[in-house]
Amino acid sequence: MFTDANRFDPGYILSDIRNGLLDDIVEVLPRGAIPRPYFWVSIREMPNEAYVPNIQTLARLTFSYMRAVAPDLPIPEARDKAIVLSCIRAGARTSYALGAADMSTDELAPTLGEYIQPAPAIAALGAPGDPGHIAAVPATFGGINLVWGGGTADAGGTAWGTWVDFTPEEMEVAKYHIMLGIPILVTQGWSIVKCGHHFFSNPAQGMRGGWDALKRHWTSKSPPQVTAWVNARAGWWEDICFHKALHPIRMQLKVALAQDPVVVEKVKASGWGSAAVRLPATEPDFEFVKVTLALAQKTKMTLLSMGGSIDVSRLEAAFAEVLAAGTAGVRMRLIAESVALAKSNIPAIAYMVGNLTATLEAAGMGTSSLLNSFGVKRVKEDNPAMVATGAAEYRAYRTRRQAEMERGEAAAPRIVF
């Protein structure tokens, strides 16, 4: 007889692949998790605004956890990594209002602390010297009750005995690492969209442009002692900072934030233009639509002066619909439609490539990164005749225009603002 005792629970839910919506599909194959020492240390009931003020305690908890699960990790290295991890996580948690639902549960450490709610201010009662006088008590911000293994942490034990408060140098290091929580989260989203990975530590693996620009921007604004501190830890700093620190945050959230135009503007307003410049993150296929619109913008005035015209209103509308898509499933469908629309007129794209190439050459400006961007190289390789036509007709136009000017027949343009 079949009973509940015979039921099997695989620990995951199988989705309706054939008829279900893309947004309802549940991932079943576990993604690679970061090593256990770098799991996200949690603090029960800690409000987001309390993470930065309590950063020293958070770093201490992170250090203690790392020492417990990786006792062979050298103490100085564990301390440095704990500072980097806790600071970046505090910055991201505060800036993006992160909660438990935003985390990957298989990369969370056990709860190691419980937040003590702040006490309200108490007004003074009576005058000093009067019977029953009570002095005023200022409000307190709150703190953390440290727990380890279910009990209060032993400040003199092996878990805590090697920890001391931040040095003045580490205070500066913490200050400049907390702010990194803002750009790293969305840059990871950008990287996931582009190549499916959070971060490549090996430059030979590609997709380093966004990270290198971010690091250059940050180090250029950091004090010399912070830059020196980072350089002295170059063997692991990028991997901990750009990869492991925010890895436990759900990938779907990172992608959604990296593709939200409003978030992009907020990231830019916070001073992180080096991260915002690559956002909103666009899928490789959708990048072709973006490039096509950029080519049209670059060649529009030239084509008009040559007596031609260009109308990309349909493609612009399709592009805008993708950006406004509310769900991943709708976005993927709209991307496919916009790409199909762009590719329906490949000869025109090839003509614009030739036209822009000849225009830049005539102006002595060399080439443009646009001509070597996604999909354009393939267009040039597959449509050399149309590329040549676009270039030849522009050169012929310039020749005619030059002759008209020499004969005094060229009309000056009418410019109105």
N, C-alpha and C positions, 0 to 999 in steps of 0.2 A: 504494500500500500504506500502511495506517495504521501509524505507528510512534509511539514515545514522543515523538518530536520534534513530533508533531502535537497532543499533548495540550494542553488549555487549562486553566489554573488561575485561576479568578476571584478567589482570595484569601480566599474565605469558604465556609462550608458551608451548604447548603440543608437545612432541617429538614422533617420529615414533618408538615405543618400539619394534614392531615386525620386521621391516626391517632396521631400522636405525643403525648406528655405535655407539658403546658405547661412544666414544669421543664426539658424537654430542648430546647425551641425556642431556636435560636441567632439573635441579632440580626445582621442583614446590612446594614441601612442605617446607615452611620456617624453617630454623634451629633456635634453641633457641638463641636469641641475649643476649649479656651482658646487665646489667642494664644501663639505660640512662646516669647516671653520669659518666660512664667510657667510653663513646663513644670517638672515635678518633678525637681530635681537629685538624682542618685543617688550613693551612695558604696559602692563594692564592699566586701562583707564587714562592713559596719558593723552591730553588734548594736543592737537598739532602745534598750537602756539607755545607750548611748554617745552618742546624739544630743543630748541636753540638755547634758551636760558639754562637748561639742564645738560648741556652738551658734555661737560666733564664727567658727570655720572653716567651718561649714555656711553661714552668712550670707555669708561671703567668697566661697565657691564659687558661691552663687546670684547674687551681685552680678556676679561675673566672667562667668558665662554670660549674664546679661541684657545686659551691656555688649558681649559678642561678637555676639549675634544682633540687638541693637537699639542700635547705636552712637549713634543720635540721641536716645535717652532721656537726659534730663539726669542727670548723675552724682548730685546730691543725691537726686533722686526714685528713681533706681535703688537707691541705698543704703537708703533708707527702705523701699521695697517688698521688698527682699531680706531685711531684718530681719523684717518682718511675715510673709512667706512662710515663711522658714526656721523661725521660732519656732513658728508654728501647726502646721506640718508635724511638727516635732520632738515637740511635745506630743501630737499625734494618734498619731504612730507609737509613742511610748512607751506611751501610755494604752491603745491598742487592739491592741498587738502586731502591727502591720501588716507584711506581707511583700510580696514581688514579685507573688504571686498576687492580691493585693488591689488592684493598680493597673491602670489603663487604659494599655496599652503605647503608645498613640499620643499620650500626653501626658507621656512621660518624656524628660528630657534625657539626653544621653550621660553615661556614667560619668565624673565629674570628680575622683574621689578614691578611694583604697584605704585601708581601715582597717588600721592596724598593731596587731596583737593585743597586749594588755597583757603585760608581763613579770612573772613570779612573783617573790615576795620571795626573797632569798638570805640565809640566816642567816650571822652572823659566824663566822669560823674563827680559833681561837687568841685569845690575849689581846693587847691593844694593846702594841706594842713587841717581841713575840715574833717570831722568824723565821717567815715564811709567813703572818703575820696578814693576814686579809682582812676588811675592814669589812662590816657588814650592808648590804644593798641593799634598800630598800623596794619593794613592788610598785608598778608603774605602771599607770595606767588604760588606756593606749593612746593612739593619736593617729591622724592622717590624713596619708597621703602624698599630697600634692597633685599631680595630673597634669592636663595640658592638651594636647589634640591628640596624645596618645600619649606625651608626655614630661613631665618635671618642670616645674611652673609656674615662671615667672620672676618672682620677688618684685619685681623692679625694672622689669618690662616694663609695657606698656600695660594688660594684663589686671589687674594687681595694684597698679600704682603709685598709684592713687587711694584705696586702702583703708587705713584705720587702725583700731585696736581700738575697741570700743564706748566711748563717753563714759559718764560716770556716769548721765546722763539715759537713754541708750540701754540701759544695764544694767537700769534699772527698766522701760523699755518692753519689753525682752525678757522679763523676769520675768512681766509681766502678759499678754503675748501667748502665751507657751508654754501657759498654763493654758486658753486659748481653744480649744485643740485638742480638749478634751473635749466641750464643748457644741455646737460648730459641726458636728461630724461627724453627730451624731444629729439636729440641727435640719435639716440638709440632707436627711436621710432623711425627716423629717416633711414637709418642703416637697415632696419628690418624690412622696410618697404622696398629698398633698392636691391638687397641681396639675401634677405632672410636671416641675417645674423646680427647680433647686438653690436659686435665690435671685432675687427680683425687686428690682432697684435702684430702680425707679420706684414710689413709693408708690401711684400711681394703678392699678397693675397688680394690686394686692391681695396677699394672703398675706404681709403684713408684720408681723402681730401677734406671731408668734413671734420674729422677728428684733429688732423694736423692744424687746420685753420683755427679751431677752437682752442687748442693748446697754445698756439702762438699768441692769440688774442689775450688769453688769461695770463700767460707769463709776462707779456708786455705791460700789464697793469699791476702785477704783483711786486711787492718789495723784493730787493735783492736777496734777503735772507730766506724768503719763501722759495724763490726760484732755486737757490743753492740747496735748500732742504730737499726739494723735488729731484734735482739733478743727482744728488747723492743716493737716491733711491730709484734710479732709472731702471733698474733690473725688474722691478715689479710694479712701479707706480701706475703706469698706463693701464695695465690689466686690472688692478684693483679699482682704480678711479673710473675708467671708461666702461669697464665690463662688469665686474662683480658687484660693485656698490649698489647699483640699481637693477641688477638682473632679476631679483625676486619680484619686481613689479610686473603685473600681467602685460604680455606683449600687446594684447588688443588695446589696452589703454594707451600705451606708448604710441601706437600707430594712430589711434584716434586723435590724440593731442597734436601729433606731428602733422596731421592733415587738416586741422581746424584753423581756418584763416584768422579767427579772433584770437586764438591762443598764440599764433605766430606774431601778431601785432603786439601782444602783451610781452612776449619774450623779447621782441625788439625794443620795446619801451623800457624794459628792465636793464638794457645796456648790452644784451647779447646779440648784436647784429651778426656776429660770426656764425651763430647757430641759425638765426632766423633767415639768413640769405638763401639757405637751401630748402626752405619751407614755403608753403605746404609741401610735404613729401609726395611725390608722384610716382606711381608704378612705372616700371620700364616701358610697358606698352603705351601708357598714357603720355609718357614723355614725348612720343612721336607727335601727338596732337599739339602739345605745347611748343615743340620745335617748329611745326608747320605754321602755327600762328605767329611765331616770332619771325620766321622768314617772310611772311606776308607783310608784317609791320615794317620790316627792313626794306622791302622792295616796293612798297606801295607808291611812294612819291615818285620814284624813278619811273615806274610803269605809267603813272598818270602823265608825267612829262613827255613820255614817249607816245602818248595818245591812246594808251591801253587803259585797263581798269582792273580792279580786283575787289571781290566781294566774299568775305569769309564770315558773314553774319551767322550762317547756319552752324559753322564749326565753332564760332565763339559761343553760341547758345548751348551747343552740346558740351563744350568745355565747362561752362558755368553750371550746367545741370550736374555734372560729375562732382564739382566742388560742393554743391548743395545737397548731395545725396545723404540721406539720413542713416542708412544702414550699409554694412559691407556688401550685402547681396545686391542691393540696388546700385551701389557704386560700381561693382564689377560689371553689371549688365550695361550701365551707361558708358563705361570705359570701352567696352567692346563695340558699342554702337558708334562712339566718337572716333575710334581708331578706324573702323570700317569706312566712315565718312571721309576721313583724311586720306585713306589709301585708295579711295575711289577715283582720285585725280592725281595719281603719281606723276604723269607727264607735266602737269602744271607745277608741281613741287620741284621737279628737275629743272624746269625753265627758270623758276625763281632762284635756284642754286646757281645756275649759270649767270643769270643777271647780276646777282649779288657779287659773285666772284669777279666779274668784269668791272663792276662799279668800284670795288675796293682796289683792284689793280690800277685802274685809271686815276684814282685818288692817291695812289702811292701808300695805301694803308695796309698792304700785305694781305693777310687773310683774317678770318674771324673764327672764333671757337664754335660758333653756330654751324659752320660748314663741316665741322668734324664731330658734331654731336650725334646723339642716338638716332639711328635710322637714316641719317643723311648720307653717310658713306655708302650704304647699300643702294640708296637711290642713285647716287652718282655712278656706281659700278654697273647698275642694271639699265641705266638710261643715258649713256654717254652722248647720244645724238641730240637729245632734247636739252641736255646741259650745254652742249656746244651751241645749239640754236639760241638759247637764252643769252649766252655771252656774245655771240656774233651779232645779234640784233641790237644789243646795247652799244657795241663798238660802232656799228653802222649809224646808229642814232647820234653818237658823239661826233662822228665824221660830218654828218649832215648839219648838225648844230654848229660846228666850228665853221663850216662854209657859210652858213647863214650870217653868223656874226661878222665874218670877214667882209661880206657884201653889205653889211648894215641892215640886214633884213630880220634879224632876231628881235622879237618883241620881249621887253622886260616883263617879268611877272608882276601881277598885282597882289600885294601883300596886305592883308587886313587882320587886325587882332580884335 
